[in-house]
Amino acid sequence: MFDLIGDRWTSTVLFVIGDGVKRYSDLQRQIPDVTKKMLTQTLRSLENDGLVERTVYPVVPPKTEYRL
C-alpha cells in the first residue's frame, strides 16, 4: 500500500480529492507547487491503481472530474 501513496504528490492529491469531487483546475489551484505534468502523471497513476475515478463529460470545453 505504501508503494501506491509513497511519493510526494500522491498523498497530497488524495488528501485534496478526499474533500469531494474535484476538477483538474481545482486541483491545480489547491496544490500550487505541483506542475501540470506532475499532476497529470499522478492522476493517471492513481486512476490506473484504482484509487481515483475519472469522469469526462462530452461538453465544450471538456469537463473532467476526479473522485475517490
C-alpha positions in Angstrom: 0.0 0.0 0.0 2.8 2.4 0.8 4.1 1.9 -2.7 0.9 3.4 -4.0 1.0 6.6 -1.9 4.7 6.9 -1.1 5.7 9.7 -3.5 5.5 13.4 -2.7 2.4 14.4 -4.8 0.2 11.3 -4.5 -0.7 11.8 -0.8 -1.3 15.5 -1.4 -3.6 14.8 -4.3 -5.5 12.1 -2.4 -6.0 14.5 0.5 -7.4 17.2 -1.7 -9.7 14.8 -3.6 -10.8 13.4 -0.3 -12.8 16.6 0.3 -15.1 15.7 -2.6 -15.3 15.7 -6.4 -12.6 18.0 -7.9 -12.0 19.3 -11.4 -8.4 19.4 -12.7 -8.3 23.2 -12.3 -9.5 22.9 -8.7 -6.6 20.5 -8.0 -4.1 23.0 -9.7 -5.4 25.8 -7.5 -5.3 23.9 -4.3 -1.9 22.4 -4.9 0.0 25.4 -6.3 3.5 23.9 -6.2 2.7 20.9 -8.5 3.5 21.2 -12.2 0.8 20.4 -14.8 2.9 17.4 -15.9 3.4 16.0 -12.4 -0.3 16.5 -11.6 -1.3 14.7 -14.8 1.1 11.8 -14.1 -0.1 11.5 -10.5 -3.8 11.4 -11.5 -3.1 8.8 -14.2 -1.2 6.6 -11.8 -4.0 6.9 -9.2 -6.6 6.1 -11.8 -4.6 3.1 -13.1 -4.2 1.8 -9.5 -8.0 2.2 -8.9 -7.7 4.8 -6.2 -9.3 7.6 -8.2 -12.2 7.6 -10.6 -12.1 10.0 -13.6 -15.3 11.1 -15.3 -15.1 13.0 -18.6 -18.3 14.9 -19.8 -18.8 15.4 -23.5 -19.1 19.2 -23.4 -17.0 22.0 -24.9 -14.7 22.8 -23.3 -14.1 19.3 -21.9 -15.1 18.9 -18.2 -13.2 16.2 -16.2 -13.9 15.4 -12.6 -11.9 13.2 -10.2 -13.2 11.4 -7.1 -12.0 8.8 -4.7 
